[in-house]
Amino acid sequence: MQARPLTTIVFDIGNVLIEWNPRNLYAKLFADPARMEWFLANVCNNSWNLEQDRGRPFAEAIIERIQRFPEWETEIRAYDTRWDEMVSGEIEGSVAALRALQHGGWPIYAITNFSREKYVDACRRFAFLNEFRGTIVSAQERMLKPSPEIFELFLSRYGLSAGECLFVDDSAANVAAAANLGFHAHHFGGAEGLHRELVRRGLLPGLPDPPLPG
């Protein structure tokens, strides 16, 4: 059976379109980098943060951490009250590619692991996040990438088939999960590589050939 042509691009958001790193904040709070890394590995760590992406409210999460690590209360509360400082800004080359795809008329969607509250904050700060044709936010659905269910929900909700979608994500596990379901998939490693991939697939025009000498 002939493969369906690509019609749709599906973006991850964090560290594909906007740069998020807790160290952007905590480097301001810790004079000792080793102490900062211990805190991020043991107190406000990835597995704890992922529960907010799964739908746990930040207020509940902060209380749970303070009860467990009361000596770190100030630093724990900063994860919520100063979350915006973890996001250094948009990834300009990726957003430029997004704009070029929109200009070319390609339908653009997003599937993101994101806290409900912080996604609202991010949409206020970055207007382009409000311009997708549709967005699946993990906390709103209470399911996470790389679970197949979140990709299947996306396809069902927007009436799409995996084979017509290119999925872009910085997580190898998420890319593999999408590919296993039949998505075309690109493991994001930087805006230049993304642009090359979009050109290779015929979704963006390439740069013109340099003029011949003489």
Secondary structure, DSSP 8 states (H G I E B T S, - for coil): -------EEEE--BTTTEEE-THHHHHHH-S-HHHHHHHHHHTS-HHHHHHHHTT--HHHHHHHHHHH-GGGHHHHHHHHHTGGGGEEEE-HHHHHHHHHHHHTT--EEEEE---HHHHHHHHHH-GGGG-SSEEEEHHHHT--TT-HHHHHHHHHHHT--GGGEEEEES-HHHHHHHHHTT-EEEE---HHHHHHHHHHTTSS----------
